[in-house]
């Protein structure tokens, strides 16, 4: 019987041996007692709380360059994120003219129905588990229900773990947003079909594959010329391919070649038999459509997959990069060699590792993404381990788990997230994958470690609704919040740092 599985082939991925795993578990001690460092006992003034969210039909449209015309992002807890994108500039003029004709009878927040809604890894259930009775349970409730979302045009899934792919939530989307199109890594189409999603609304993609979604026709659009999307001059793409090995097929995932870590990974994969397709023959070489479309790249991640004991790594895992036409002139102030004027990019990190051991090799993917496509304006970066370890800590309080060491190969720590932010060159990063399927002490640990890592890297870090800087270099962008509103506005200057958000708070991303 043949068996196909995916593997991480970078030197940055190191699977723990049984002895290393055992050394990561010890007898627990009371909090802040014993010889632990004093930094772990520092008080954290704030952890994420839920701010119940209500959405207008669409945010208001004003002048081009106004932050009201900028994308808006709402963290829904853990890795679930709702992104609202404004119409492209050419559409915007038509929308404003139509709104002006109808305006007097319609509230300002409801005049524009052309804003688009994108969901990442939607999980609204109480538990992320095969069982509704057992397994990791939410620390806090979701800030809204699926039916509260004004519209959902696209849904991106990073992988099949229960804290990222939830059957009940997918069925809820199908009930209330039946036109949504789903983008999933290779192997997950069948899973979504079993949840009730029609196959014609599911696009399965492998690493570095590209496509586009045309909002005008609400359908996937094949791309034919990728030159306007890519900014770097990387000669060869990396793809997932099958390699005959023994009695079965083994899926080999090989990073792109120009980086030293990639060369090491290629050697590990067995370079004599491996074949990498040039970009010109890539199956998703594609033309970027014009206004009203979203350009999409399925990017690599250092992680794993599986929803049972028997299907480990049988489906692919991924991160996602999307690009839309910007309605804000603020984007064009970015450095031209890392961002494209009048384009707005978002990177969704889903769930990924960065390095397995301190000072060890790092995953080359994030530098490659920047080299190929430019820096994102917004990066949604995982900053903690998943849902299972906090559940074990709660159930086994007499044991202490070194979570970062146990899961470093497949999860980013806060300091890893800061490194990823720097490698991507992101204008603004929002931490995700924390604060939800955990305890209050776990959330405090993440805030403490993230602010410390930002301070050490001389990167600004703020809460979304406060002027007070948690961690910041000498000069940084200014923040101000709308009085009486859960929407925090960034200034027109680049933040180039982290924004910590409450669950349900909406951040404007110029």
C-alpha positions in Angstrom: 0.0 0.0 0.0 1.4 3.4 -0.9 1.3 6.3 1.4 2.0 10.0 0.6 3.1 12.5 3.3 4.5 16.0 3.3 7.7 17.0 5.1 9.6 20.1 6.1 13.0 20.0 4.4 14.8 23.0 5.8 17.7 22.9 8.2 15.6 25.1 10.5 13.3 22.2 11.1 14.5 19.7 13.8 12.2 17.1 15.2 12.6 16.5 18.9 14.0 13.2 20.0 12.2 11.3 22.8 15.0 12.3 25.2 14.7 16.0 24.2 11.0 15.8 24.7 11.4 14.4 28.2 13.9 17.1 29.1 11.3 19.7 28.2 8.9 18.4 30.9 9.6 18.9 34.6 7.8 19.1 38.0 6.0 22.3 38.3 6.8 25.0 40.9 4.6 27.8 42.1 4.5 30.9 39.9 7.3 33.3 40.5 9.0 31.2 43.2 12.4 29.5 43.1 15.4 30.4 41.0 13.4 31.5 37.9 14.5 34.8 36.3 12.8 37.9 37.6 11.7 38.9 34.1 9.2 36.0 34.2 7.6 37.6 37.3 7.2 41.1 35.8 3.6 42.3 35.9 1.7 42.7 32.7 -0.8 45.5 32.8 -3.1 44.1 30.1 -4.0 41.0 28.2 -6.5 40.7 25.3 -10.1 41.0 26.2 -13.2 40.6 24.0 -14.8 43.8 22.6 -18.1 42.8 21.1 -18.0 43.9 17.5 -20.8 45.2 15.3 -20.2 45.9 11.6 -21.8 48.4 9.4 -22.8 47.1 5.9 -19.5 48.6 4.9 -17.2 51.3 6.3 -17.6 54.8 4.8 -15.8 55.9 1.7 -14.3 59.4 1.7 -11.4 61.0 -0.2 -8.6 58.9 -1.7 -5.8 58.9 0.8 -8.1 59.2 3.8 -7.7 56.4 6.3 -11.4 55.8 6.0 -10.6 54.3 2.6 -7.9 52.0 4.0 -8.3 48.3 4.7 -9.6 47.3 8.1 -8.7 44.2 10.1 -10.5 42.7 13.0 -8.8 39.9 15.1 -11.5 37.4 16.0 -9.3 35.4 18.4 -6.5 32.9 17.9 -5.7 32.8 14.2 -9.2 33.9 13.0 -9.1 37.3 11.3 -11.6 39.3 9.3 -10.2 41.6 6.7 -12.3 44.3 5.0 -10.9 45.7 1.7 -12.2 48.9 0.1 -13.1 49.1 -3.6 -10.3 49.9 -6.0 -9.8 53.5 -7.0 -11.6 53.4 -10.3 -14.5 51.7 -8.6 -14.5 54.2 -5.8 -15.4 57.1 -8.0 -18.5 55.2 -9.2 -19.4 54.2 -5.7 -19.1 57.8 -4.5 -21.3 59.1 -7.3 -23.9 56.5 -6.7 -23.8 57.2 -2.9 -24.1 60.9 -3.4 -27.3 60.4 -5.4 -28.8 58.2 -2.7 -27.1 59.7 0.3 -29.7 61.8 2.0 -31.8 58.8 2.7 -29.0 56.5 3.7 -26.7 56.6 6.7 -23.0 57.3 5.8 -21.8 54.0 7.2 -24.1 52.1 4.8 -23.7 53.9 1.5 -21.0 51.6 0.1 -21.8 48.0 -0.4 -18.7 47.3 -2.4 -16.2 46.6 0.5 -15.1 43.0 0.4 -14.8 40.6 3.3 -12.0 38.0 3.7 -11.8 35.4 6.5 -8.6 33.7 7.6 -8.8 30.4 9.6 -12.3 31.0 10.9 -13.0 29.1 14.2 -16.1 30.2 16.2 -16.7 27.1 18.2 -16.3 26.8 21.9 -13.7 24.0 21.6 -11.1 23.2 19.0 -11.4 19.4 19.2 -13.0 16.4 17.6 -15.3 16.4 20.6 -17.7 19.0 21.9 -17.2 17.7 25.4 -13.4 17.5 25.7 -10.4 19.3 24.4 -9.1 22.9 24.4 -11.7 25.4 25.5 -11.9 29.1 24.8 -10.6 31.5 27.4 -13.0 34.1 25.9 -15.9 34.0 23.5 -15.7 35.2 19.9 -16.5 38.9 19.5 -19.2 38.2 17.0 -21.1 35.4 15.2 -20.6 34.4 11.6 -23.9 35.9 10.7 -22.8 39.3 12.1 -20.1 39.6 9.4 -21.4 41.9 6.7 -20.1 39.8 3.9 -17.6 37.0 3.3 -16.2 36.8 -0.3 -13.1 34.7 0.4 -11.9 32.2 3.1 -8.3 31.2 3.5 -7.3 28.1 5.4 -3.7 27.6 6.5 -3.9 23.8 7.5 -6.3 21.3 8.9 -5.6 21.4 12.7 -8.7 21.9 14.7 -7.7 25.4 16.0 -7.5 26.5 12.3 -10.2 24.5 10.5 -13.5 24.0 12.2 -16.4 22.0 10.7 -19.1 23.9 12.5 -17.7 27.3 11.4 -17.4 26.3 7.8 -21.0 25.1 7.9 -22.0 28.5 9.4 -20.3 30.3 6.6 -22.1 28.1 4.1 -25.4 29.0 5.8 -24.9 32.8 5.9 -22.4 33.5 3.2 -23.1 31.0 0.4 -21.0 32.9 -2.3 -17.7 32.6 -0.3 -14.8 31.1 -2.2 -12.3 28.9 -0.3 -8.5 28.8 -0.8 -6.8 25.8 0.9 -3.5 24.0 0.7 -3.2 20.8 -1.3 -5.2 17.9 0.0 -7.9 19.9 1.9 -10.5 20.2 -0.9 -11.9 16.8 0.0 -12.2 17.8 3.7 -14.2 21.0 2.8 -16.4 19.0 0.5 -17.2 16.7 3.3 -18.2 19.8 5.3 -20.7 20.7 2.6 -18.8 23.2 0.5 -19.4 22.7 -3.3 -16.2 21.8 -5.1 -16.5 24.7 -7.6 -16.0 27.1 -4.7 -12.8 25.5 -3.5 -9.4 26.2 -4.9 -6.6 23.9 -3.8 -3.0 25.3 -4.1 0.5 24.2 -3.6 3.5 26.3 -2.4 4.3 29.2 -4.6 1.3 28.7 -6.8 -0.5 31.9 -7.8 -4.0 32.8 -8.8 -6.4 35.7 -8.6 -10.0 36.3 -7.6 -12.1 38.7 -9.6 -14.7 40.4 -7.3 -16.5 41.7 -10.3 -17.6 38.2 -11.3 -17.1 36.7 -7.9 -14.9 33.9 -9.3 -11.4 32.7 -9.6 -9.4 34.2 -12.5 -6.5 32.5 -14.1 -3.4 34.6 -14.2 -1.2 34.8 -17.3 1.7 37.2 -16.5 3.1 37.3 -13.0 5.8 40.0 -13.8 3.7 42.9 -12.3 3.3 40.9 -9.0 6.9 39.7 -8.4 9.5 42.3 -7.5 12.6 40.1 -7.2 14.6 38.3 -9.8 14.6 34.8 -8.4 15.4 32.4 -11.2 13.5 29.3 -10.1 10.4 28.7 -8.1 10.0 26.0 -5.5 7.1 23.6 -5.8 5.7 20.6 -4.1 6.2 17.4 -6.1 6.1 13.7 -5.7 9.2 11.6 -5.6 9.2 7.8 -5.9 10.8 6.4 -2.8 10.6 2.8 -1.9 7.1 1.4 -2.2 5.3 4.8 -2.1 5.3 8.3 -3.2 6.9 10.9 -0.9 6.0 14.6 -1.3 9.1 16.6 -1.2 8.9 20.3 -0.4 12.0 22.2 -1.6 12.5 25.9 -0.9 13.9 28.2 -3.6 17.5 28.0 -4.4 19.2 31.4 -3.9 19.5 31.1 -0.1 22.0 29.0 1.7 19.4 27.4 3.9 17.6 26.3 0.8 20.7 24.6 -0.5 21.0 22.7 2.7 17.4 21.7 2.5 17.8 20.5 -1.1 20.7 18.3 0.0 18.6 16.8 2.7 15.9 16.1 0.2 18.3 14.2 -2.1 19.3 16.6 -4.9 20.2 13.9 -7.5 16.6 12.8 -8.0 14.9 16.1 -7.3 13.6 18.3 -10.1 12.6 21.9 -9.6 10.4 23.6 -12.2 11.5 27.0 -13.5 9.1 29.9 -13.0 8.2 30.0 -16.7 6.7 26.5 -16.5 5.0 27.0 -13.2 1.4 25.7 -13.4 0.0 29.0 -12.0 2.0 31.4 -14.1 -0.7 34.0 -14.5 -1.7 37.4 -15.6 -2.8 39.8 -12.9 -6.3 41.1 -13.6 -7.1 44.8 -13.1 -9.4 46.6 -10.7 -11.6 44.5 -8.4 -9.3 41.5 -8.3 -7.2 40.0 -5.5 -3.8 38.4 -6.4 -3.1 35.4 -4.3 0.1 33.4 -3.5 0.1 30.2 -1.5 3.4 30.5 0.4 5.3 27.9 2.4 5.2 27.3 6.2 7.3 25.3 8.6 4.6 23.2 10.3 2.6 20.0 10.0 -0.9 18.7 9.6 -3.4 16.1 10.7 -6.8 15.7 12.3 -6.3 12.2 13.7 -3.6 9.7 14.7 -3.6 8.3 11.2 -3.4 11.2 8.8 -0.4 13.1 10.0 1.1 15.3 7.2 -1.1 13.8 4.5 -2.3 17.3 3.6 -0.2 20.4 3.0 0.2 23.5 5.3 0.7 27.0 4.1 0.9 30.7 4.7 -0.9 33.2 2.3 0.0 36.5 0.6 -2.7 38.6 -1.0 -2.4 41.8 -2.9 -5.1 44.3 -3.8 -5.3 47.7 -5.5 -5.0 50.4 -2.8 -7.4 53.3 -2.5 -5.0 55.1 -0.2 -2.1 57.2 -1.3 -0.4 56.4 2.0 0.8 53.1 0.6 3.0 54.8 -2.0 5.1 56.4 0.7 6.8 53.1 1.3 10.3 52.3 0.1 9.9 51.5 -3.6 12.2 48.5 -3.6 10.0 46.7 -1.1 6.5 47.8 -1.8 4.6 48.7 -5.0 2.8 52.1 -5.2 -1.0 51.8 -5.2 -0.8 48.1 -4.2 -1.7 46.9 -0.7 -0.4 43.5 0.5 -1.3 41.3 3.5 0.6 38.3 4.7 -1.2 35.7 6.8 1.2 33.6 8.8 -1.4 31.1 10.0 0.9 28.7 12.0 4.6 28.3 11.3 7.9 27.8 12.9 11.0 29.8 12.4 13.9 28.1 14.1 14.1 24.9 16.1 17.0 25.8 18.4 18.3 29.2 19.7 20.9 30.6 17.3 20.2 27.8 14.9 19.3 27.9 11.2 16.2 29.9 10.4 13.4 29.2 7.9 14.3 31.0 4.6 10.7 31.4 3.5 10.1 34.9 4.8 13.1 36.5 3.1 12.1 34.7 -0.1 8.6 36.1 0.1 10.0 39.7 0.4 12.4 39.1 -2.4 9.8 37.8 -4.8 6.8 39.9 -4.0 7.9 42.8 -1.8 7.1 43.7 1.8 3.5 43.4 3.1 1.7 46.4 4.5 0.1 44.2 7.0 1.5 40.9 8.5 -0.6 38.7 10.7 2.0 36.8 12.6 1.6 33.8 15.0 3.3 34.5 18.3 2.7 31.5 20.5 2.3 27.7 20.4 -1.1 26.1 19.7 -4.1 25.0 21.7 -3.0 21.5 22.9 -0.1 22.5 25.1 -2.2 25.1 27.2 -4.8 22.4 27.6 -2.2 19.9 28.9 -0.9 22.5 31.3 -4.4 23.1 32.6 -5.1 19.4 33.0 -1.6 18.5 34.4 -0.8 21.4 36.8 1.9 19.4 38.6 4.0 19.4 35.4 5.8 22.2 33.8 6.2 22.2 30.0 8.8 24.2 28.2 6.4 25.1 25.4 8.8 27.1 23.3 11.4 24.3 23.2 8.8 21.6 22.7 7.1 23.3 19.7 9.9 25.6 18.4 10.2 23.7 15.1 6.5 24.3 14.2 5.5 27.4 16.1 6.8 31.0 16.4 7.7 32.4 19.8 7.2 36.1 20.2 10.9 36.7 19.5 10.6 34.6 16.4 7.6 36.7 15.3 9.8 39.8 15.6 12.4 38.2 13.4 9.8 37.3 10.8 8.5 40.8 10.9 11.9 42.1 10.2 12.6 39.6 7.4 9.3 40.4 5.7 9.9 44.1 6.1 6.3 44.5 7.1 4.9 48.0 7.7 2.7 46.8 10.5 2.3 43.4 12.2 -0.5 42.2 14.4 0.2 39.2 16.6 -2.3 36.3 16.2 -2.4 32.6 17.4 -2.5 33.5 21.1 -4.7 34.7 23.9 -7.7 32.5 23.1 -7.1 28.8 23.7 -5.0 29.5 26.7 -5.0 30.7 30.3 -4.6 34.3 31.5 -1.0 33.5 32.6 -0.3 32.2 29.1 -1.6 35.4 27.6 0.5 37.4 30.0 3.6 35.5 29.0 3.0 36.3 25.4 2.5 40.0 26.0 5.6 40.1 28.2 7.8 38.2 25.8 6.6 40.2 22.7 7.2 43.6 24.2 10.6 42.5 25.5 11.6 41.2 22.0 10.4 44.4 20.4 12.4 46.5 22.8 15.5 44.4 22.2 15.0 44.7 18.4 14.3 48.5 18.6 10.9 48.0 17.1 7.8 49.9 18.2 5.0 48.0 19.9 1.6 49.4 20.9 -1.8 48.4 22.0 -4.3 49.4 19.2 -6.4 51.8 21.2 -3.7 53.5 23.4 -1.2 56.3 22.8 1.1 54.8 25.3 4.0 53.0 23.8 4.6 49.5 25.3 7.9 49.1 23.6 9.4 51.6 21.2 12.6 53.1 19.8 13.3 56.8 20.2 11.1 57.8 17.2 7.9 56.0 16.1 4.6 56.6 14.4 1.8 58.3 16.3 -1.4 56.5 17.3 -4.7 58.0 18.0 -8.1 56.3 18.7 -11.5 57.5 17.7 -13.4 58.6 20.8 -16.2 56.2 21.5 -15.2 53.8 18.8 -13.5 50.4 18.8 -11.6 51.4 15.6 -8.0 52.5 16.2 -6.5 54.8 13.5 -2.9 54.7 12.6 -1.2 57.9 11.5 -0.1 58.4 7.9 3.5 57.6 8.9 4.7 54.1 8.7 4.5 52.3 12.0 7.0 49.5 11.1 6.2 47.7 14.2 3.6 45.6 16.2 0.1 46.5 17.1 -1.4 44.4 19.9 -5.2 44.2 19.5 -8.0 43.2 21.7 -10.2 40.4 20.3 -12.9 42.2 18.3 -11.1 45.5 18.0 -10.8 46.8 14.4 -7.6 48.4 13.3 -7.4 50.7 10.2 -4.4 49.7 8.0 -3.2 52.6 5.8 
